[in-house]
Amino acid sequence: MAPNPSNIRASMSLPTLPRPSRISLLIAGLFVFAWLVRWYYVSQAMVLHPVRGDAVDYFNYAQNLWRHHVFSKASPDTPMVLGDSFRDPGYPIFLALGMAFFQSWDHWYAAVLLGQALLGALTVLLLLVTARRWLPTPWLGAAGLLMALWPHSVTMTGYLLTETLFGFLCALALWLSVLAIERRSLTLSAGAGIGCALGALTNATLIPFAPCLAIYLWLRRLASGRMACALVLGFAVLYMPWLIRNANLPAAQSSSHDRALMNLVQGSWPEYHASYRAALLGDSTAITISSAINSEYALLHDQPREGWHAWANRLRSQPWRTLTWYVSKPALLWGWDIRIGQGDVYVYPTAASPFHTNLAGRIVIALCHAMNPWLGLLALIGCIIVLCRPSASGTEQPLALLLVMMTAIYTLLQAEPRYSVPLRGEEMVAAMLCLHGIVACLSRRRGIPAA
């Protein structure tokens, strides 16, 4: 029997690939858009003297890692470079990896900025892939558009500072945590712990997140005891070597404990931010305040018992002022103007910013500035709702817990809008969750189908 030509052609044809869904195309488009926005920004904006302030430490750490294989913020030209733990190693390692491939400053600096532009876009991608479980397509698109364009997140890619890398690692840890809950997987739980450790090695404020998340998910029966243990173990396996290394450093070397004490003292003075700027301009009153802050830190560092007593007495001497200051600090953290820096959305002086030279950029920054307090309020309400209501899956819980925990830590230490930049994407998602819930509730009352 002769073969049927049509059957032969059918058997030789390529398999039909599934067409990408509308939401997948949306996420891919927003990722590309976020990358293009950041690429355009870093290619146009010019940071004046980019190695200044905190960036000096990170640049020195990276150079010492590459040249001397020592983690130290000392000048690389120092005859004897001694290790310390004042800063966390994640971002200096990122910078040092670039030095392994690019020897000249121009090539290295361009590669770092383009790498950070890509990391910023990948952060948007991870958060969109995570939030698609909770938000319908229009709300997900709105959150993604805000994340792609948000000025703080865009401008931060132009600085030699930790925030962009830390934001990516927070999004990675969140995505892995959600997958672990969704799939009830021990492997993914351990992976989430490793993601948390990578974030904590870039910014130590994330250290409590893994144990707090494990305990919370276990108490809410969203994860088994084995999953909770796997999460903590994954975190500990990666983070403990850093702690062991630091424990073997000479006591005189700068440590992360010193930096935490410094932030605690600075953050307890309502005058700190204003006096910091004014002191740089030579204001005598501001210089006096800065000296008092430095003296209090020095006492706390050198004589802990007397220092804690003096610090507590100062807070107790004006209880109402202290209470109102700490209550207001979350709003300061999620505010607009960067206080320890150039101001507005800039940490260091920046020329030719598209947010100033471009009409579309000026419109974006004006709209975002107007929306900022409302998004913060919606995100707060969204976190409260997520943490308090019963949930069938519980996959939203890590998002809310991350935002609440990080806000509490920075409220205790130093509340500065720059420190909230890594979590702006999570803030947008929480705000859209809240807004979607409000609209859905109103629609049900009116008998209108919700979007």
C-alpha positions, 0 to 999 in steps of 0.5 A: 500500500503506497504511503499517503503524501499528506501523512508524510508531510504532516509527520515531517512538520515541526511541532507546534509551539504553544503561543505565549500568553498575554500575561507572559508577553506583558511581563516580557515587555515590561522587563525590556522597557525597564532595561531600556529606561535604565540603559538610557539613564546610565548612558546619559546621566553623569555622576560628578566624582562617582567615588565619594562618600560610601562609594569610597569604601566599596571601591577600596574593598573591591580593589583590595579584594582584586589586588591583595585578596583582603577584604578591607576598606583601607586604601589599596596603597597602604603598606599593610592592608588589614581585613575588617568587616565594617561593610558587607562583602556582597557589593565589593565582590560584585565590583571586584568581579568587574575588575577581573575583566576590565582593567581600565577605569572607563571600561570597568565603570561602564560595565558596572553601570550597565550591569546595574541597569540589567540587575534593576530590570531583572528585579522588575522581572522577578517581582512581576513573575512573583506577583502574577499569582496575586494580581490580575493582568491590568493591576500587574501591568500598573505595578510593572510600569511603576517599577520600570519608571520609578525615579529612585530605582532608576537613578540608583543604577548610576551610583557605586552603591549597594542598593541596586544589587541588594534590591535584586537579591531581595526580589530573588529571595522573595521569589524563591520563598513564594515558590517554596510555599507554593510547591511545598519543596524542601529544595526550594526552601533551602534555596530561599534561605540561600537567597536570603543569605546572599542579600544579608551578605550585601546588606546585613539588615536582611539577617533576621528575615530568614529565621523570622520567615521560617518561624512565621510560616511554620506558626501559620501552617504555611510551611512544614517544620522540615521546610522551615528548618531547610530555609534556616539551614540554607541561610546558615550554610552560606552566612556562617563562614562570614561570621566565623571569618569576622570572629577571627579578626583583631578586635581593633578592626572596624566591624559591622557592630560598630556601624550598627551602633553608629546608625542606632545613635544617628537614627535616634537624633531627629536633628541628624539629617538636617545637621549633616547637610548644614555641617558640611556647609560650615554652620556652627550650630550643625557642627555642634550637633554633629559633634554631640552625636559623634561623642555619644557614639564614641562613648557607646563604643568605648564604654558600653555601660556608660554609653547605653546609660547616657543614650537612654537618659537622653531619650527619656529626658524628652519622652514625647519628642522621642515617641513622635520621632520614632513614630514618624520615621517610617514615613521618612524612610518611604519619603521622597527626598534623599536626606544624606545626599544631594536631595530629591532622587539623587545621592551624589551630584548628577548632571544631564539627568533625563529626569531633568533634561527630558520632558517625559522624564520631568513628567514622570518625576512629577507624577511619581512625586505626587503619588509617593505618599499615597503608594506608601499608605496603600502598601501599609494597608496592603501589608496589614491585610495580607498578614492579618487575613486567612489565606488559602495559599499564603504566598503573599505572606513573605512580601508583607513580612519583608516590607514590615520587617525592613521598615521596623529595622530602619525605624530602629536604626536610621530612616533615610529614603535611600535605604528604601530604594531596594524595596520600592518594587515590593512597595508597588506590588503591595500597593496594587494588592491593596488598591485591587482589593478596594476596587474589587470590594466596591465592585461587589457591593455595586454588583459590577464584575471586578477587573 
